[in-house]
Every structure is written in structure tokens, then in C-alpha cells.
Amino acid sequence: MKKSNSSMQLTRAADYGLRAMIQLVAAGEDERVSLPDLARATGAPESFLSKVLQSLARAGLIVSRRGQSGGFHVTPAGAAATVREVIEAIDGPICLNLCLLPGRSCMRKPRCAAHPVWMEAQQAMLKVLSAATIARLAAAQDANGEHSRAASGNSLMKITGD
């Protein structure tokens, strides 16, 4: 029987952050989206998503505004962000193994047969995540009929996944 859980998984926070960024980019830089609308669209609990959005705001990818006309909107940097940038804004540097962290040395590295494999896998993964932009994902979502007009709450946002 195969196990479904792996230690090499995207965190739930990063997954929700990517979903939220796709929604915000699809909505447009001038549109504000409320936390309840984002939570509904991403399938994330509001309290957890709020913490994820704080990380994205600290990274300069989104802006948060309080009040009746408040909500979240994407910044120009967020609109141009890659999947890697979003994940790292939430979780920090992506690393398959501790021996690959910058500035960290492993005593086994010179004689470790697995180290070159970890390095190659790390480079390949970072290349893919760096090439995938949130804007392209948002456009693909819209092309698939997934509309994301949510600033006014008039329409229900929908995102695929899970």
C-alpha cells in the first residue's frame, strides 16, 4: 500500500498563498478583494489565510487596506511574481536537504553519493518554480472558465484544487 504523505510537500500555507495570489492577480492591480472572498475562493480558513496574507504583504507582493472599502490587492511586484517568490515569501528558502542550504556545510558532503542527486533535483525544481509566474497561472485559470471577479462580492470566486 502506498503512503500519500511525503516530507517533500508544499506547506498548506504556501498552497493557500499561491491560490490567493492567483485570485488577486486575476482580479487586477486596482481591485481590492476581501478576506472572506479570498477565503471562500481558496478554500482556506480565514484566520489561517490572514496570517499567510501578512507574509505576502511583508514581502511586498500584496497590500492590505483596512476599513469598509478595504481588502487586499496585488502590487506590481506581486503581479510579476513567480511561484518560487511566493513560496519563499511564506516559507523561506526552498531546500530539499539541509546540506544544500547556503553557508551550511555537511561533513559527509565530500563522500556522499546522494549529494549530487540532491543538487540536481534542487536546481531542476527551482528552475521550474522560477519559470512559472502567477500572472500566467491567473491567465490559465481565466482561460479555463474560472472567473475571479470578487472585489464587490457579486460573484462567487472559484479555484480548482484539493
C-alpha positions in Angstrom: 0.0 0.0 0.0 1.4 3.4 -1.0 1.7 6.2 1.6 0.2 9.5 0.5 2.2 11.8 2.8 5.7 12.9 1.9 8.2 15.1 3.6 8.7 16.9 0.3 5.4 18.6 0.1 4.4 22.2 -0.3 3.2 23.6 3.0 -0.5 24.3 3.4 0.4 28.0 4.0 2.3 28.1 0.7 -0.5 26.4 -1.2 -3.1 28.9 0.2 -0.7 31.7 -0.6 -0.4 30.6 -4.2 -4.2 30.3 -4.5 -4.7 33.8 -3.0 -2.1 35.3 -5.3 -3.7 33.8 -8.4 -7.0 35.3 -7.3 -5.6 38.7 -6.6 -3.6 38.8 -9.9 -6.7 37.7 -11.8 -8.8 40.4 -10.1 -6.3 43.1 -11.2 -3.9 45.5 -9.5 -6.7 48.1 -8.9 -9.2 45.7 -7.4 -9.5 45.0 -3.7 -10.6 41.6 -2.6 -11.9 41.0 0.9 -10.6 38.3 3.3 -13.9 36.4 3.3 -14.0 36.4 -0.5 -10.3 35.2 -0.7 -11.0 32.5 1.9 -14.0 31.3 0.0 -12.1 31.2 -3.3 -9.1 29.4 -1.9 -10.9 27.1 0.5 -8.7 28.4 3.4 -9.9 29.2 6.9 -10.0 33.0 7.3 -7.8 33.1 10.4 -5.1 31.0 8.7 -5.3 32.8 5.4 -4.9 36.1 7.3 -1.5 35.0 8.6 -0.5 33.9 5.1 -1.5 37.2 3.6 0.5 39.0 6.2 3.6 37.2 5.0 2.8 38.2 1.4 2.3 41.8 2.4 5.6 41.9 4.3 7.3 40.6 1.1 5.7 43.5 -0.8 3.6 41.2 -3.1 0.3 42.5 -1.8 -1.1 45.5 0.0 -3.7 45.3 2.8 -6.2 48.1 3.5 -8.5 48.3 6.5 -12.0 49.6 6.6 -15.2 49.4 4.7 -13.6 49.8 1.3 -10.6 47.8 2.4 -9.3 44.4 1.4 -6.2 43.1 -0.4 -4.8 43.9 -3.8 -1.7 42.8 -5.6 1.3 45.1 -6.1 3.2 45.4 -9.4 5.9 43.2 -7.8 3.2 40.7 -6.9 1.7 40.8 -10.4 5.2 39.9 -11.8 6.0 37.3 -9.1 7.0 33.7 -9.7 5.7 30.7 -7.9 9.1 30.4 -6.2 8.9 34.0 -4.9 5.5 33.4 -3.4 6.5 30.2 -1.7 9.7 31.8 -0.4 7.8 34.8 0.9 5.7 32.4 3.0 8.1 29.6 3.9 11.6 31.0 3.3 14.2 29.5 1.1 13.2 26.2 -0.7 15.6 23.4 0.1 15.3 19.7 -0.5 18.0 18.8 2.1 19.9 20.7 4.8 23.2 20.1 3.0 22.0 22.4 0.2 21.4 25.4 2.4 23.8 28.3 1.6 26.5 28.7 4.2 25.8 25.3 5.7 28.3 22.5 5.4 27.8 18.8 5.9 30.7 16.7 7.0 29.5 13.9 4.7 29.3 16.1 1.5 32.7 15.1 0.0 31.9 11.4 0.2 28.1 11.5 0.0 26.8 9.6 -3.1 23.4 11.2 -2.8 24.6 14.9 -2.6 24.9 15.3 -6.4 21.4 14.0 -6.8 20.0 16.4 -4.2 21.8 19.3 -6.0 20.4 18.3 -9.4 16.9 17.9 -8.1 17.1 21.2 -6.2 18.3 23.0 -9.4 15.6 21.5 -11.5 12.8 22.3 -9.0 13.9 25.9 -8.6 14.1 26.3 -12.3 10.5 25.2 -12.8 9.2 27.3 -9.8 11.1 30.3 -11.1 9.8 30.0 -14.6 6.1 29.7 -13.5 4.6 33.2 -13.0 1.5 33.9 -11.0 0.2 36.1 -13.9 0.4 33.1 -16.3 -1.4 30.9 -13.7 -4.1 33.5 -13.3 -4.5 33.8 -17.1 -4.7 30.0 -17.4 -7.4 30.0 -14.7 -9.4 32.5 -16.6 -8.9 30.6 -19.8 -10.4 27.5 -18.1 -13.5 29.5 -17.3 -12.6 30.2 -13.7 -13.7 33.8 -13.2 -12.3 35.7 -10.3 -14.3 38.9 -10.0 -14.6 39.3 -6.3 -13.9 42.8 -5.2 -17.6 43.6 -4.9 -18.6 40.1 -3.8 -21.1 40.0 -6.6 -19.8 36.7 -8.0 -18.5 33.6 -6.3 -14.9 33.1 -7.0 -13.8 29.5 -7.7 -10.4 27.9 -7.7 -9.6 24.3 -8.5 -7.6 22.1 -6.3 -7.7 19.7 -3.4 
